[in-house]
Amino acid sequence: MNDPLQDARYAPPQSHVEDVRQASNDLPGRRATRGRRFLACMIDTAIACGMFGLLAAFTPFNVWANPDPSLWKPQIGNAVIGFVLFLILQGYLLLTRGQTIGKVPFKLRIARPDGSAASIGRLLGLRYGLPWLLSSVGVFGMIYALADCLFIFRASRRCLHDQIADTVVLQD
């Protein structure tokens, strides 16, 4: 006969944890849809391209006129100019509301997984700064950008930059 005490030794451990969130539905707000995130990104990209065009037209800086189009040589100067322009355009909204210009009309905001506001270092350093640095090297930037875009098709709807910075985009 089987001894119930002996069989219990081989059973998986059982425990009940009440302080762990089980679903993303517990968030204050809900995860943004892929479509809204895409449209917000397109607005931000259009604004950035317009600003780069104005910069090229009225200053000696032209990020599109690259004298050395090597895919392996870092384009640090263009990355710095681009990041400074990004901070001028998006910095205030990011730091005060966790939003970019494109996220505002769709009522999207960047937050921590628990719904709290993301810190300046997390937003500018990990979510935007690190990817910007990676994109300064052509081949690595292209591989990162592709992986970053594809990550949104997971069930969590978090891009690679969301994973790196431990952030989520919520729809209020």
Helices and strands as residue ranges (DSSP letters): H 4-8, G 24-26, E 30-31, H 34-58, H 76-97, E 108-111, H 120-120, I 121-129, H 130-135, H 138-151, H 160-165, E 168-171
